[in-house]
Amino acid sequence: MSEILQDLSTPALVRAIEANLFEAWAYFGHWPQAELYDGPDMMRVITGVPFPWCNGVFRAHLAPQETDAKIAATLTHFQARHLPLIWWTGPATRPADLGERLQAHGLRHAEDAPGMAVDLQALTEERPTPSGLTVEPVGDVETLRRWFRPFTLGFAFPDFAAHAFLDCYVSLGFSPQVPWRHYIGWLKGEAVATASLFLGAGVAGIYNVAAVPEVRRQGIGLAVTLAPLRAARDLGYRVGILHSSQMGFNVYRRLGFEEYCKVSQYVWPGDTEHGEGKGNGT
């Protein structure tokens, strides 16, 4: 894992907000069915699952004169596999007008996600926990299966995509050396909320924050986010980062997160008929 980031300057935090996302997706390359290309021009992750949120392009560094040809070649690569994708752009993306060019090639601008960071030594933690709620790390396959129910409902993931990612997370394992860790919120014995922690680029990244619709607006999303942040702090991490949905923005602000940049998402549906889903990351 990368050296833990101690620099709290804005440029360092912006770099970490993007770099953690890149490393989180690159780690899916350990899944036997996934294909990872990590070159100087871009990073491309193909899981083979025909759902946009399961395939992505990241970290594009393209010369202006070659950009349109690279976009076309990349889309052809996915089209040959009958796969949709999300193309991510951010502060480090080159050229700066890549988003406009993606739209000219038929991608749809889906969202501008606030890239946020917090000093883990200054978390706002004095929040009442909803009565009966417990949050714990996922350490076995059966608990991970239970974890996927609120995840699937919260992100509107189709069952086929959720089943594929269950297989992915199981294949990555539960060892303390694995940078992906998952947390589950229980309420009266039922799995109601999820979050994931990815330790990469020297910071603690929060992903997959979701709650079943019937328990939203009760502080459960805040509680399930706080647990992995505390765990990361106990491991010596100084900075937490995430890429927020509009729904979660005020929740994260209450924990002390501040916005430092935007990370944009452009959807290319390919020739599939599946929906797009929503959410803050993987």
C-alpha angles and dihedrals in degrees: 000000000000123000109274111263115241098166109103096183117127095246091051093049093048090052091048094049089059098035094054090054091050093049092046091056094040089058089066085071085081088069106098095227095048127096119213125191113183109176137149091264100050146325118251126190121190118181095174092237110129096229123100097234090056097063129047152171119217144169098026112189104175133161109241093240093054099039101095093047091049092050091050093047092048093051090048089054091056094039091056087060094043090239132142122215149191115233110205124206131182145153094305095049117121130235096035092222094055092118092058091048092050090054090050087057092054103268117136122227103239107174147339103225117202110240105220137185138185136193101241090212089062101045116147098236106159095102123131113247113229111257112269096012121132126178121201139165118263110243107164142039097255093054089047089055089054089047091061095063097069090035092055093046094044096050098033089237114170114241094248091057093045091051090051093051091046086059090047096051091044090052090052089056136209101271118138086239092063109097093212112081126170132210129201130201118215124198117184090337096310125112104240108156143029142194135170132210123209117189107205143122087029095294141087112253121201118211141159097033106171141146133192110261097247094062101043122124092031098102093261095120089052092050095049090049094049095054097065091041090057090047091052091049090052087055090056101262116148103190134051120195137183143165106236133215115221089251093056099041098095092042091058092044088058089058091053101264117148129198116248105165146346126259111197130205127209119191126215109185095193111197096316125112098212123119125252106238123208135241150107104287133306 
